[in-house]
């Protein structure tokens, strides 16, 4: 497998995860939720999808990446 194939596969996996996170979040969110409640819901949705932390989002060095995923889900 070439480096290009691996990179392409990784990108597809990332897009699939993002789509699934967004779908899971959309199924759970309600219009009456406050912005803080929406952030908590986004975090719990990520935790539900990735209980073993394979995405490594719980590490302090990945805070920016986690925030980007949360913002992607709640917009």
PDB file of N, CA, C, O and CB in Angstrom:
ATOM      1  N   UNK A   1       0.840  -1.173   0.000  1.00  0.00           N
ATOM      2  CA  UNK A   1       0.000   0.000   0.000  1.00  0.00           C
ATOM      3  C   UNK A   1       0.886   1.236   0.000  1.00  0.00           C
ATOM      4  O   UNK A   1       1.854   1.308   0.757  1.00  0.00           O
ATOM      5  CB  UNK A   1      -0.956  -0.002   1.211  1.00  0.00           C
ATOM      6  N   UNK A   2       0.567   2.192  -0.829  1.00  0.00           N
ATOM      7  CA  UNK A   2       1.377   3.401  -0.930  1.00  0.00           C
ATOM      8  C   UNK A   2       0.976   4.402   0.145  1.00  0.00           C
ATOM      9  O   UNK A   2      -0.077   4.276   0.770  1.00  0.00           O
ATOM     10  CB  UNK A   2       1.237   4.031  -2.323  1.00  0.00           C
ATOM     11  N   UNK A   3       1.828   5.394   0.348  1.00  0.00           N
ATOM     12  CA  UNK A   3       1.540   6.436   1.330  1.00  0.00           C
ATOM     13  C   UNK A   3       0.278   7.211   0.953  1.00  0.00           C
ATOM     14  O   UNK A   3      -0.487   7.621   1.826  1.00  0.00           O
ATOM     15  CB  UNK A   3       2.732   7.394   1.455  1.00  0.00           C
ATOM     16  N   UNK A   4       0.064   7.408  -0.336  1.00  0.00           N
ATOM     17  CA  UNK A   4      -1.129   8.124  -0.803  1.00  0.00           C
ATOM     18  C   UNK A   4      -2.394   7.351  -0.448  1.00  0.00           C
ATOM     19  O   UNK A   4      -3.376   7.937   0.008  1.00  0.00           O
ATOM     20  CB  UNK A   4      -1.060   8.359  -2.325  1.00  0.00           C
ATOM     21  N   UNK A   5      -2.371   6.049  -0.655  1.00  0.00           N
ATOM     22  CA  UNK A   5      -3.533   5.222  -0.336  1.00  0.00           C
ATOM     23  C   UNK A   5      -3.836   5.283   1.150  1.00  0.00           C
ATOM     24  O   UNK A   5      -4.995   5.411   1.543  1.00  0.00           O
ATOM     25  CB  UNK A   5      -3.302   3.770  -0.770  1.00  0.00           C
ATOM     26  N   UNK A   6      -2.813   5.193   1.971  1.00  0.00           N
ATOM     27  CA  UNK A   6      -3.011   5.238   3.416  1.00  0.00           C
ATOM     28  C   UNK A   6      -3.600   6.574   3.833  1.00  0.00           C
ATOM     29  O   UNK A   6      -4.540   6.620   4.626  1.00  0.00           O
ATOM     30  CB  UNK A   6      -1.691   4.990   4.149  1.00  0.00           C
ATOM     31  N   UNK A   7      -3.050   7.664   3.302  1.00  0.00           N
ATOM     32  CA  UNK A   7      -3.551   8.981   3.649  1.00  0.00           C
ATOM     33  C   UNK A   7      -5.007   9.120   3.225  1.00  0.00           C
ATOM     34  O   UNK A   7      -5.827   9.635   3.984  1.00  0.00           O
ATOM     35  CB  UNK A   7      -2.694  10.073   2.998  1.00  0.00           C
ATOM     36  N   UNK A   8      -5.330   8.673   2.041  1.00  0.00           N
ATOM     37  CA  UNK A   8      -6.690   8.741   1.536  1.00  0.00           C
ATOM     38  C   UNK A   8      -7.636   7.938   2.428  1.00  0.00           C
ATOM     39  O   UNK A   8      -8.733   8.397   2.747  1.00  0.00           O
ATOM     40  CB  UNK A   8      -6.750   8.229   0.092  1.00  0.00           C
ATOM     41  N   UNK A   9      -7.216   6.751   2.826  1.00  0.00           N
ATOM     42  CA  UNK A   9      -8.033   5.913   3.695  1.00  0.00           C
ATOM     43  C   UNK A   9      -8.259   6.596   5.035  1.00  0.00           C
ATOM     44  O   UNK A   9      -9.372   6.578   5.561  1.00  0.00           O
ATOM     45  CB  UNK A   9      -7.375   4.543   3.899  1.00  0.00           C
ATOM     46  N   UNK A  10      -7.213   7.200   5.594  1.00  0.00           N
ATOM     47  CA  UNK A  10      -7.338   7.904   6.867  1.00  0.00           C
ATOM     48  C   UNK A  10      -8.323   9.057   6.760  1.00  0.00           C
ATOM     49  O   UNK A  10      -9.096   9.303   7.687  1.00  0.00           O
ATOM     50  CB  UNK A  10      -5.979   8.418   7.328  1.00  0.00           C
ATOM     51  N   UNK A  11      -8.300   9.764   5.638  1.00  0.00           N
ATOM     52  CA  UNK A  11      -9.218  10.882   5.450  1.00  0.00           C
ATOM     53  C   UNK A  11     -10.658  10.399   5.388  1.00  0.00           C
ATOM     54  O   UNK A  11     -11.549  11.028   5.958  1.00  0.00           O
ATOM     55  CB  UNK A  11      -8.867  11.652   4.181  1.00  0.00           C
ATOM     56  N   UNK A  12     -10.891   9.290   4.702  1.00  0.00           N
ATOM     57  CA  UNK A  12     -12.245   8.741   4.617  1.00  0.00           C
ATOM     58  C   UNK A  12     -12.728   8.317   5.996  1.00  0.00           C
ATOM     59  O   UNK A  12     -13.880   8.567   6.352  1.00  0.00           O
ATOM     60  CB  UNK A  12     -12.290   7.547   3.644  1.00  0.00           C
ATOM     61  N   UNK A  13     -11.869   7.684   6.770  1.00  0.00           N
ATOM     62  CA  UNK A  13     -12.246   7.265   8.113  1.00  0.00           C
ATOM     63  C   UNK A  13     -12.599   8.483   8.950  1.00  0.00           C
ATOM     64  O   UNK A  13     -13.587   8.467   9.684  1.00  0.00           O
ATOM     65  CB  UNK A  13     -11.111   6.462   8.777  1.00  0.00           C
ATOM     66  N   UNK A  14     -11.807   9.530   8.848  1.00  0.00           N
ATOM     67  CA  UNK A  14     -12.084  10.757   9.591  1.00  0.00           C
ATOM     68  C   UNK A  14     -13.413  11.367   9.200  1.00  0.00           C
ATOM     69  O   UNK A  14     -14.174  11.805  10.063  1.00  0.00           O
ATOM     70  CB  UNK A  14     -10.979  11.763   9.373  1.00  0.00           C
ATOM     71  N   UNK A  15     -13.703  11.400   7.904  1.00  0.00           N
ATOM     72  CA  UNK A  15     -14.977  11.954   7.440  1.00  0.00           C
ATOM     73  C   UNK A  15     -16.149  11.102   7.914  1.00  0.00           C
ATOM     74  O   UNK A  15     -17.196  11.634   8.280  1.00  0.00           O
ATOM     75  CB  UNK A  15     -14.989  12.063   5.909  1.00  0.00           C
ATOM     76  N   UNK A  16     -15.978   9.787   7.908  1.00  0.00           N
ATOM     77  CA  UNK A  16     -17.039   8.905   8.383  1.00  0.00           C
ATOM     78  C   UNK A  16     -17.311   9.119   9.867  1.00  0.00           C
ATOM     79  O   UNK A  16     -18.465   9.126  10.296  1.00  0.00           O
ATOM     80  CB  UNK A  16     -16.673   7.447   8.122  1.00  0.00           C
ATOM     81  N   UNK A  17     -16.260   9.290  10.641  1.00  0.00           N
ATOM     82  CA  UNK A  17     -16.427   9.538  12.075  1.00  0.00           C
ATOM     83  C   UNK A  17     -17.137  10.868  12.293  1.00  0.00           C
ATOM     84  O   UNK A  17     -18.055  10.955  13.110  1.00  0.00           O
ATOM     85  CB  UNK A  17     -15.057   9.533  12.798  1.00  0.00           C
ATOM     86  N   UNK A  18     -16.722  11.901  11.572  1.00  0.00           N
ATOM     87  CA  UNK A  18     -17.355  13.211  11.715  1.00  0.00           C
ATOM     88  C   UNK A  18     -18.841  13.142  11.364  1.00  0.00           C
ATOM     89  O   UNK A  18     -19.669  13.723  12.065  1.00  0.00           O
ATOM     90  CB  UNK A  18     -16.651  14.246  10.825  1.00  0.00           C
ATOM     91  N   UNK A  19     -19.180  12.441  10.295  1.00  0.00           N
ATOM     92  CA  UNK A  19     -20.582  12.316   9.900  1.00  0.00           C
ATOM     93  C   UNK A  19     -21.384  11.575  10.966  1.00  0.00           C
ATOM     94  O   UNK A  19     -22.505  11.962  11.296  1.00  0.00           O
ATOM     95  CB  UNK A  19     -20.696  11.590   8.552  1.00  0.00           C
ATOM     96  N   UNK A  20     -20.801  10.517  11.493  1.00  0.00           N
ATOM     97  CA  UNK A  20     -21.507   9.743  12.517  1.00  0.00           C
ATOM     98  C   UNK A  20     -21.694  10.571  13.788  1.00  0.00           C
ATOM     99  O   UNK A  20     -22.763  10.539  14.398  1.00  0.00           O
ATOM    100  CB  UNK A  20     -20.740   8.444  12.835  1.00  0.00           C
ATOM    101  N   UNK A  21     -20.660  11.310  14.187  1.00  0.00           N
ATOM    102  CA  UNK A  21     -20.777  12.165  15.364  1.00  0.00           C
ATOM    103  C   UNK A  21     -21.884  13.194  15.177  1.00  0.00           C
ATOM    104  O   UNK A  21     -22.701  13.412  16.072  1.00  0.00           O
ATOM    105  CB  UNK A  21     -19.447  12.867  15.652  1.00  0.00           C
ATOM    106  N   UNK A  22     -21.903  13.812  14.029  1.00  0.00           N
ATOM    107  CA  UNK A  22     -22.910  14.837  13.755  1.00  0.00           C
ATOM    108  C   UNK A  22     -24.319  14.241  13.762  1.00  0.00           C
ATOM    109  O   UNK A  22     -25.254  14.840  14.293  1.00  0.00           O
ATOM    110  CB  UNK A  22     -22.629  15.513  12.405  1.00  0.00           C
ATOM    111  N   UNK A  23     -24.457  13.060  13.166  1.00  0.00           N
ATOM    112  CA  UNK A  23     -25.764  12.403  13.141  1.00  0.00           C
ATOM    113  C   UNK A  23     -26.222  12.031  14.549  1.00  0.00           C
ATOM    114  O   UNK A  23     -27.374  12.267  14.915  1.00  0.00           O
ATOM    115  CB  UNK A  23     -25.713  11.152  12.257  1.00  0.00           C
ATOM    116  N   UNK A  24     -25.318  11.450  15.335  1.00  0.00           N
ATOM    117  CA  UNK A  24     -25.653  11.072  16.709  1.00  0.00           C
ATOM    118  C   UNK A  24     -26.044  12.308  17.526  1.00  0.00           C
ATOM    119  O   UNK A  24     -27.013  12.281  18.284  1.00  0.00           O
ATOM    120  CB  UNK A  24     -24.461  10.343  17.375  1.00  0.00           C
ATOM    121  N   UNK A  25     -25.289  13.374  17.361  1.00  0.00           N
ATOM    122  CA  UNK A  25     -25.572  14.615  18.082  1.00  0.00           C
ATOM    123  C   UNK A  25     -26.946  15.169  17.668  1.00  0.00           C
ATOM    124  O   UNK A  25     -27.745  15.560  18.519  1.00  0.00           O
ATOM    125  CB  UNK A  25     -24.457  15.666  17.814  1.00  0.00           C
ATOM    126  N   UNK A  26     -27.209  15.197  16.370  1.00  0.00           N
ATOM    127  CA  UNK A  26     -28.473  15.737  15.861  1.00  0.00           C
ATOM    128  C   UNK A  26     -29.676  14.961  16.380  1.00  0.00           C
ATOM    129  O   UNK A  26     -30.738  15.538  16.611  1.00  0.00           O
ATOM    130  CB  UNK A  26     -28.473  15.726  14.341  1.00  0.00           C
ATOM    131  N   UNK A  27     -29.513  13.663  16.561  1.00  0.00           N
ATOM    132  CA  UNK A  27     -30.601  12.832  17.074  1.00  0.00           C
ATOM    133  C   UNK A  27     -30.916  13.142  18.541  1.00  0.00           C
ATOM    134  O   UNK A  27     -32.032  12.895  18.997  1.00  0.00           O
ATOM    135  CB  UNK A  27     -30.246  11.356  16.921  1.00  0.00           C
ATOM    136  N   UNK A  28     -29.950  13.678  19.276  1.00  0.00           N
ATOM    137  CA  UNK A  28     -30.102  13.888  20.717  1.00  0.00           C
ATOM    138  C   UNK A  28     -30.406  15.336  21.108  1.00  0.00           C
ATOM    139  O   UNK A  28     -30.990  15.576  22.164  1.00  0.00           O
ATOM    140  CB  UNK A  28     -28.856  13.445  21.416  1.00  0.00           C
ATOM    141  N   UNK A  29     -30.026  16.286  20.288  1.00  0.00           N
ATOM    142  CA  UNK A  29     -30.144  17.693  20.651  1.00  0.00           C
ATOM    143  C   UNK A  29     -31.604  18.145  20.568  1.00  0.00           C
ATOM    144  O   UNK A  29     -32.370  17.679  19.724  1.00  0.00           O
ATOM    145  CB  UNK A  29     -29.258  18.563  19.737  1.00  0.00           C
ATOM    146  N   UNK A  30     -31.969  19.071  21.471  1.00  0.00           N
ATOM    147  CA  UNK A  30     -33.300  19.662  21.437  1.00  0.00           C
ATOM    148  C   UNK A  30     -33.174  21.176  21.320  1.00  0.00           C
ATOM    149  O   UNK A  30     -32.138  21.750  21.657  1.00  0.00           O
ATOM    150  CB  UNK A  30     -34.114  19.273  22.701  1.00  0.00           C
ATOM    151  N   UNK A  31     -34.229  21.814  20.842  1.00  0.00           N
ATOM    152  CA  UNK A  31     -34.196  23.262  20.645  1.00  0.00           C
ATOM    153  C   UNK A  31     -34.119  24.024  21.969  1.00  0.00           C
ATOM    154  O   UNK A  31     -33.642  25.158  22.003  1.00  0.00           O
ATOM    155  CB  UNK A  31     -35.423  23.707  19.867  1.00  0.00           C
ATOM    156  N   UNK A  32     -34.578  23.417  23.042  1.00  0.00           N
ATOM    157  CA  UNK A  32     -34.603  24.115  24.331  1.00  0.00           C
ATOM    158  C   UNK A  32     -33.265  24.059  25.074  1.00  0.00           C
ATOM    159  O   UNK A  32     -33.136  24.644  26.149  1.00  0.00           O
ATOM    160  CB  UNK A  32     -35.683  23.525  25.206  1.00  0.00           C
ATOM    161  N   UNK A  33     -32.275  23.368  24.518  1.00  0.00           N
ATOM    162  CA  UNK A  33     -30.976  23.254  25.191  1.00  0.00           C
ATOM    163  C   UNK A  33     -30.208  24.572  25.130  1.00  0.00           C
ATOM    164  O   UNK A  33     -30.240  25.291  24.132  1.00  0.00           O
ATOM    165  CB  UNK A  33     -30.140  22.130  24.556  1.00  0.00           C
ATOM    166  N   UNK A  34     -29.517  24.864  26.236  1.00  0.00           N
ATOM    167  CA  UNK A  34     -28.652  26.041  26.274  1.00  0.00           C
ATOM    168  C   UNK A  34     -27.355  25.717  25.532  1.00  0.00           C
ATOM    169  O   UNK A  34     -27.059  24.547  25.287  1.00  0.00           O
ATOM    170  CB  UNK A  34     -28.359  26.482  27.750  1.00  0.00           C
ATOM    171  N   UNK A  35     -26.581  26.741  25.172  1.00  0.00           N
ATOM    172  CA  UNK A  35     -25.290  26.466  24.515  1.00  0.00           C
ATOM    173  C   UNK A  35     -24.374  25.562  25.362  1.00  0.00           C
ATOM    174  O   UNK A  35     -23.687  24.699  24.815  1.00  0.00           O
ATOM    175  CB  UNK A  35     -24.570  27.786  24.217  1.00  0.00           C
ATOM    176  N   UNK A  36     -24.361  25.752  26.671  1.00  0.00           N
ATOM    177  CA  UNK A  36     -23.538  24.895  27.527  1.00  0.00           C
ATOM    178  C   UNK A  36     -24.026  23.446  27.497  1.00  0.00           C
ATOM    179  O   UNK A  36     -23.217  22.519  27.481  1.00  0.00           O
ATOM    180  CB  UNK A  36     -23.544  25.421  28.967  1.00  0.00           C
ATOM    181  N   UNK A  37     -25.325  23.254  27.489  1.00  0.00           N
ATOM    182  CA  UNK A  37     -25.866  21.903  27.425  1.00  0.00           C
ATOM    183  C   UNK A  37     -25.517  21.241  26.093  1.00  0.00           C
ATOM    184  O   UNK A  37     -25.283  20.034  26.036  1.00  0.00           O
ATOM    185  CB  UNK A  37     -27.387  21.926  27.626  1.00  0.00           C
ATOM    186  N   UNK A  38     -25.485  22.032  25.032  1.00  0.00           N
ATOM    187  CA  UNK A  38     -25.121  21.490  23.720  1.00  0.00           C
ATOM    188  C   UNK A  38     -23.668  21.040  23.689  1.00  0.00           C
ATOM    189  O   UNK A  38     -23.341  20.023  23.078  1.00  0.00           O
ATOM    190  CB  UNK A  38     -25.366  22.530  22.627  1.00  0.00           C
ATOM    191  N   UNK A  39     -22.792  21.798  24.351  1.00  0.00           N
ATOM    192  CA  UNK A  39     -21.381  21.412  24.422  1.00  0.00           C
ATOM    193  C   UNK A  39     -21.230  20.115  25.213  1.00  0.00           C
ATOM    194  O   UNK A  39     -20.493  19.215  24.809  1.00  0.00           O
ATOM    195  CB  UNK A  39     -20.536  22.537  25.067  1.00  0.00           C
ATOM    196  N   UNK A  40     -21.932  20.027  26.340  1.00  0.00           N
ATOM    197  CA  UNK A  40     -21.879  18.803  27.151  1.00  0.00           C
ATOM    198  C   UNK A  40     -22.407  17.616  26.347  1.00  0.00           C
ATOM    199  O   UNK A  40     -21.837  16.526  26.400  1.00  0.00           O
ATOM    200  CB  UNK A  40     -22.697  18.974  28.459  1.00  0.00           C
ATOM    201  N   UNK A  41     -23.484  17.824  25.609  1.00  0.00           N
ATOM    202  CA  UNK A  41     -24.028  16.758  24.770  1.00  0.00           C
ATOM    203  C   UNK A  41     -23.022  16.342  23.701  1.00  0.00           C
ATOM    204  O   UNK A  41     -22.865  15.151  23.432  1.00  0.00           O
ATOM    205  CB  UNK A  41     -25.342  17.208  24.115  1.00  0.00           C
ATOM    206  N   UNK A  42     -22.347  17.300  23.093  1.00  0.00           N
ATOM    207  CA  UNK A  42     -21.342  16.981  22.068  1.00  0.00           C
ATOM    208  C   UNK A  42     -20.213  16.145  22.672  1.00  0.00           C
ATOM    209  O   UNK A  42     -19.768  15.168  22.069  1.00  0.00           O
ATOM    210  CB  UNK A  42     -20.769  18.280  21.438  1.00  0.00           C
ATOM    211  N   UNK A  43     -19.755  16.528  23.855  1.00  0.00           N
ATOM    212  CA  UNK A  43     -18.674  15.776  24.516  1.00  0.00           C
ATOM    213  C   UNK A  43     -19.137  14.363  24.856  1.00  0.00           C
ATOM    214  O   UNK A  43     -18.397  13.401  24.650  1.00  0.00           O
ATOM    215  CB  UNK A  43     -18.204  16.506  25.800  1.00  0.00           C
ATOM    216  N   UNK A  44     -20.353  14.231  25.374  1.00  0.00           N
ATOM    217  CA  UNK A  44     -20.838  12.889  25.723  1.00  0.00           C
ATOM    218  C   UNK A  44     -21.066  12.043  24.474  1.00  0.00           C
ATOM    219  O   UNK A  44     -20.913  10.822  24.515  1.00  0.00           O
ATOM    220  CB  UNK A  44     -22.139  12.984  26.537  1.00  0.00           C
ATOM    221  N   UNK A  45     -21.429  12.680  23.369  1.00  0.00           N
ATOM    222  CA  UNK A  45     -21.592  11.950  22.109  1.00  0.00           C
ATOM    223  C   UNK A  45     -20.247  11.410  21.629  1.00  0.00           C
ATOM    224  O   UNK A  45     -20.155  10.272  21.167  1.00  0.00           O
ATOM    225  CB  UNK A  45     -22.219  12.861  21.030  1.00  0.00           C
ATOM    226  N   UNK A  46     -19.208  12.233  21.741  1.00  0.00           N
ATOM    227  CA  UNK A  46     -17.862  11.778  21.376  1.00  0.00           C
ATOM    228  C   UNK A  46     -17.448  10.619  22.276  1.00  0.00           C
ATOM    229  O   UNK A  46     -16.888   9.630  21.803  1.00  0.00           O
ATOM    230  CB  UNK A  46     -16.836  12.939  21.482  1.00  0.00           C
ATOM    231  N   UNK A  47     -17.721  10.740  23.566  1.00  0.00           N
ATOM    232  CA  UNK A  47     -17.362   9.674  24.513  1.00  0.00           C
ATOM    233  C   UNK A  47     -18.122   8.385  24.202  1.00  0.00           C
ATOM    234  O   UNK A  47     -17.563   7.294  24.315  1.00  0.00           O
ATOM    235  CB  UNK A  47     -17.650  10.120  25.960  1.00  0.00           C
ATOM    236  N   UNK A  48     -19.394   8.505  23.812  1.00  0.00           N
ATOM    237  CA  UNK A  48     -20.175   7.320  23.458  1.00  0.00           C
ATOM    238  C   UNK A  48     -19.621   6.621  22.220  1.00  0.00           C
ATOM    239  O   UNK A  48     -19.591   5.392  22.154  1.00  0.00           O
ATOM    240  CB  UNK A  48     -21.628   7.703  23.226  1.00  0.00           C
ATOM    241  N   UNK A  49     -19.187   7.404  21.250  1.00  0.00           N
ATOM    242  CA  UNK A  49     -18.660   6.822  20.011  1.00  0.00           C
ATOM    243  C   UNK A  49     -17.248   6.271  20.203  1.00  0.00           C
ATOM    244  O   UNK A  49     -16.852   5.322  19.526  1.00  0.00           O
ATOM    245  CB  UNK A  49     -18.660   7.867  18.895  1.00  0.00           C
ATOM    246  N   UNK A  50     -16.504   6.857  21.110  1.00  0.00           N
ATOM    247  CA  UNK A  50     -15.089   6.499  21.283  1.00  0.00           C
ATOM    248  C   UNK A  50     -14.765   6.229  22.760  1.00  0.00           C
ATOM    249  O   UNK A  50     -13.954   6.946  23.346  1.00  0.00           O
ATOM    250  CB  UNK A  50     -14.179   7.627  20.738  1.00  0.00           C
ATOM    251  N   UNK A  51     -15.383   5.210  23.369  1.00  0.00           N
ATOM    252  CA  UNK A  51     -15.166   4.969  24.800  1.00  0.00           C
ATOM    253  C   UNK A  51     -13.732   4.580  25.173  1.00  0.00           C
ATOM    254  O   UNK A  51     -13.319   4.760  26.319  1.00  0.00           O
ATOM    255  CB  UNK A  51     -16.090   3.895  25.259  1.00  0.00           C
ATOM    256  N   UNK A  52     -12.984   4.055  24.223  1.00  0.00           N
ATOM    257  CA  UNK A  52     -11.599   3.651  24.502  1.00  0.00           C
ATOM    258  C   UNK A  52     -10.613   4.770  24.170  1.00  0.00           C
ATOM    259  O   UNK A  52      -9.402   4.573  24.263  1.00  0.00           O
ATOM    260  CB  UNK A  52     -11.241   2.389  23.706  1.00  0.00           C
ATOM    261  N   UNK A  53     -11.120   5.942  23.784  1.00  0.00           N
ATOM    262  CA  UNK A  53     -10.311   7.112  23.446  1.00  0.00           C
ATOM    263  C   UNK A  53      -9.294   6.818  22.347  1.00  0.00           C
ATOM    264  O   UNK A  53      -8.138   7.231  22.429  1.00  0.00           O
ATOM    265  CB  UNK A  53      -9.592   7.618  24.681  1.00  0.00           C
ATOM    266  N   UNK A  54      -9.736   6.106  21.330  1.00  0.00           N
ATOM    267  CA  UNK A  54      -8.849   5.827  20.191  1.00  0.00           C
ATOM    268  C   UNK A  54      -8.547   7.088  19.395  1.00  0.00           C
ATOM    269  O   UNK A  54      -7.529   7.167  18.708  1.00  0.00           O
ATOM    270  CB  UNK A  54      -9.474   4.776  19.273  1.00  0.00           C
ATOM    271  N   UNK A  55      -9.443   8.084  19.490  1.00  0.00           N
ATOM    272  CA  UNK A  55      -9.201   9.348  18.796  1.00  0.00           C
ATOM    273  C   UNK A  55      -8.241  10.240  19.575  1.00  0.00           C
ATOM    274  O   UNK A  55      -7.811  11.281  19.078  1.00  0.00           O
ATOM    275  CB  UNK A  55     -10.517  10.081  18.562  1.00  0.00           C
ATOM    276  N   UNK A  56      -7.909   9.833  20.787  1.00  0.00           N
ATOM    277  CA  UNK A  56      -6.979  10.570  21.659  1.00  0.00           C
ATOM    278  C   UNK A  56      -7.432  12.002  21.928  1.00  0.00           C
ATOM    279  O   UNK A  56      -6.607  12.914  21.984  1.00  0.00           O
ATOM    280  CB  UNK A  56      -5.594  10.589  21.039  1.00  0.00           C
ATOM    281  N   UNK A  57      -8.717  12.198  22.090  1.00  0.00           N
ATOM    282  CA  UNK A  57      -9.231  13.542  22.305  1.00  0.00           C
ATOM    283  C   UNK A  57      -9.221  13.959  23.770  1.00  0.00           C
ATOM    284  O   UNK A  57      -9.449  15.129  24.077  1.00  0.00           O
ATOM    285  CB  UNK A  57     -10.624  13.640  21.769  1.00  0.00           C
ATOM    286  N   UNK A  58      -8.963  13.032  24.669  1.00  0.00           N
ATOM    287  CA  UNK A  58      -8.969  13.386  26.086  1.00  0.00           C
ATOM    288  C   UNK A  58      -7.629  13.939  26.566  1.00  0.00           C
ATOM    289  O   UNK A  58      -7.531  14.442  27.685  1.00  0.00           O
ATOM    290  CB  UNK A  58      -9.338  12.181  26.911  1.00  0.00           C
ATOM    291  N   UNK A  59      -6.610  13.852  25.736  1.00  0.00           N
ATOM    292  CA  UNK A  59      -5.304  14.359  26.146  1.00  0.00           C
ATOM    293  C   UNK A  59      -5.290  15.888  26.072  1.00  0.00           C
ATOM    294  O   UNK A  59      -5.874  16.465  25.154  1.00  0.00           O
ATOM    295  CB  UNK A  59      -4.183  13.761  25.260  1.00  0.00           C
ATOM    296  N   UNK A  60      -4.633  16.547  27.021  1.00  0.00           N
ATOM    297  CA  UNK A  60      -4.597  18.016  27.033  1.00  0.00           C
ATOM    298  C   UNK A  60      -4.004  18.619  25.756  1.00  0.00           C
ATOM    299  O   UNK A  60      -4.356  19.737  25.379  1.00  0.00           O
ATOM    300  CB  UNK A  60      -3.800  18.493  28.226  1.00  0.00           C
ATOM    301  N   UNK A  61      -3.125  17.900  25.103  1.00  0.00           N
ATOM    302  CA  UNK A  61      -2.514  18.416  23.879  1.00  0.00           C
ATOM    303  C   UNK A  61      -3.489  18.409  22.703  1.00  0.00           C
ATOM    304  O   UNK A  61      -3.233  19.051  21.685  1.00  0.00           O
ATOM    305  CB  UNK A  61      -1.280  17.599  23.529  1.00  0.00           C
ATOM    306  N   UNK A  62      -4.593  17.695  22.834  1.00  0.00           N
ATOM    307  CA  UNK A  62      -5.575  17.603  21.758  1.00  0.00           C
ATOM    308  C   UNK A  62      -6.799  18.478  22.023  1.00  0.00           C
ATOM    309  O   UNK A  62      -7.842  18.282  21.399  1.00  0.00           O
ATOM    310  CB  UNK A  62      -6.004  16.158  21.569  1.00  0.00           C
ATOM    311  N   UNK A  63      -6.686  19.430  22.932  1.00  0.00           N
ATOM    312  CA  UNK A  63      -7.821  20.275  23.281  1.00  0.00           C
ATOM    313  C   UNK A  63      -8.355  21.048  22.068  1.00  0.00           C
ATOM    314  O   UNK A  63      -9.568  21.160  21.887  1.00  0.00           O
ATOM    315  CB  UNK A  63      -7.423  21.248  24.384  1.00  0.00           C
ATOM    316  N   UNK A  64      -7.460  21.573  21.252  1.00  0.00           N
ATOM    317  CA  UNK A  64      -7.886  22.327  20.073  1.00  0.00           C
ATOM    318  C   UNK A  64      -8.657  21.437  19.104  1.00  0.00           C
ATOM    319  O   UNK A  64      -9.678  21.846  18.551  1.00  0.00           O
ATOM    320  CB  UNK A  64      -6.674  22.948  19.367  1.00  0.00           C
ATOM    321  N   UNK A  65      -8.168  20.231  18.905  1.00  0.00           N
ATOM    322  CA  UNK A  65      -8.835  19.282  18.014  1.00  0.00           C
ATOM    323  C   UNK A  65     -10.218  18.911  18.550  1.00  0.00           C
ATOM    324  O   UNK A  65     -11.181  18.805  17.791  1.00  0.00           O
ATOM    325  CB  UNK A  65      -7.978  18.018  17.838  1.00  0.00           C
ATOM    326  N   UNK A  66     -10.304  18.717  19.864  1.00  0.00           N
ATOM    327  CA  UNK A  66     -11.593  18.420  20.495  1.00  0.00           C
ATOM    328  C   UNK A  66     -12.549  19.585  20.301  1.00  0.00           C
ATOM    329  O   UNK A  66     -13.716  19.382  19.966  1.00  0.00           O
ATOM    330  CB  UNK A  66     -11.413  18.119  22.000  1.00  0.00           C
ATOM    331  N   UNK A  67     -12.066  20.795  20.509  1.00  0.00           N
ATOM    332  CA  UNK A  67     -12.915  21.974  20.333  1.00  0.00           C
ATOM    333  C   UNK A  67     -13.406  22.103  18.895  1.00  0.00           C
ATOM    334  O   UNK A  67     -14.550  22.494  18.664  1.00  0.00           O
ATOM    335  CB  UNK A  67     -12.158  23.236  20.737  1.00  0.00           C
ATOM    336  N   UNK A  68     -12.555  21.781  17.933  1.00  0.00           N
ATOM    337  CA  UNK A  68     -12.966  21.829  16.529  1.00  0.00           C
ATOM    338  C   UNK A  68     -14.080  20.818  16.260  1.00  0.00           C
ATOM    339  O   UNK A  68     -15.034  21.122  15.543  1.00  0.00           O
ATOM    340  CB  UNK A  68     -11.761  21.556  15.603  1.00  0.00           C
ATOM    341  N   UNK A  69     -13.964  19.626  16.829  1.00  0.00           N
ATOM    342  CA  UNK A  69     -14.996  18.605  16.638  1.00  0.00           C
ATOM    343  C   UNK A  69     -16.305  19.041  17.287  1.00  0.00           C
ATOM    344  O   UNK A  69     -17.376  18.849  16.712  1.00  0.00           O
ATOM    345  CB  UNK A  69     -14.538  17.255  17.221  1.00  0.00           C
ATOM    346  N   UNK A  70     -16.224  19.625  18.475  1.00  0.00           N
ATOM    347  CA  UNK A  70     -17.421  20.106  19.166  1.00  0.00           C
ATOM    348  C   UNK A  70     -18.090  21.193  18.341  1.00  0.00           C
ATOM    349  O   UNK A  70     -19.303  21.162  18.132  1.00  0.00           O
ATOM    350  CB  UNK A  70     -17.071  20.636  20.575  1.00  0.00           C
ATOM    351  N   UNK A  71     -17.304  22.151  17.872  1.00  0.00           N
ATOM    352  CA  UNK A  71     -17.857  23.233  17.053  1.00  0.00           C
ATOM    353  C   UNK A  71     -18.484  22.707  15.774  1.00  0.00           C
ATOM    354  O   UNK A  71     -19.519  23.211  15.340  1.00  0.00           O
ATOM    355  CB  UNK A  71     -16.774  24.244  16.713  1.00  0.00           C
ATOM    356  N   UNK A  72     -17.874  21.703  15.169  1.00  0.00           N
ATOM    357  CA  UNK A  72     -18.422  21.090  13.960  1.00  0.00           C
ATOM    358  C   UNK A  72     -19.793  20.476  14.251  1.00  0.00           C
ATOM    359  O   UNK A  72     -20.713  20.576  13.440  1.00  0.00           O
ATOM    360  CB  UNK A  72     -17.455  20.014  13.410  1.00  0.00           C
ATOM    361  N   UNK A  73     -19.916  19.849  15.406  1.00  0.00           N
ATOM    362  CA  UNK A  73     -21.170  19.178  15.743  1.00  0.00           C
ATOM    363  C   UNK A  73     -22.285  20.166  16.088  1.00  0.00           C
ATOM    364  O   UNK A  73     -23.433  19.945  15.701  1.00  0.00           O
ATOM    365  CB  UNK A  73     -20.952  18.230  16.905  1.00  0.00           C
ATOM    366  N   UNK A  74     -21.983  21.231  16.793  1.00  0.00           N
ATOM    367  CA  UNK A  74     -23.044  22.109  17.291  1.00  0.00           C
ATOM    368  C   UNK A  74     -23.425  23.232  16.343  1.00  0.00           C
ATOM    369  O   UNK A  74     -24.403  23.936  16.593  1.00  0.00           O
ATOM    370  CB  UNK A  74     -22.632  22.696  18.586  1.00  0.00           C
ATOM    371  N   UNK A  75     -22.684  23.417  15.270  1.00  0.00           N
ATOM    372  CA  UNK A  75     -23.061  24.514  14.353  1.00  0.00           C
ATOM    373  C   UNK A  75     -24.237  24.152  13.507  1.00  0.00           C
ATOM    374  O   UNK A  75     -24.680  24.957  12.688  1.00  0.00           O
ATOM    375  CB  UNK A  75     -21.906  24.891  13.459  1.00  0.00           C
TER     376      UNK A  75
END
